[in-house]
Amino acid sequence: MKQIAITLLLAAGLSARLAAQTEDLPFVIGEVFDDHKRDVVRAGQKTAAESVSNAAFATSQGLKTAEGIHFIAASQIELGNRFALAMIKLCKQNATSKE
């Protein structure tokens, strides 16, 4: 199961890179909510982010849901902030490595 999650995430990220015609397009993987039922998927997400160059991971730690699946509005905003910070960090790393 973990390998399937990793494969699907990598396929999505690499597909975006292919569509953009660039091998180093940065992408961020957002963590699904931790309800202790998706541990395999969450582990796959982390592994995928660590396995591919120019990829990052946005954690959902500490965020809240309304019914155990979907994030409440405040948590969606916070996860978006985490995505943005991860992308900014990737872009800064890229700018530094090209100097």
ABEGO torsion letter per residue (X at the ends): XAAAAAAAAAAAAAAAAAAAGBAABBBBBBBBBBAGAAAAAAAAAAAAAAABBGBBBBBABGBBBAAGABBBAAAAAAAAAAAAAAAAAAAAAAAAAAX
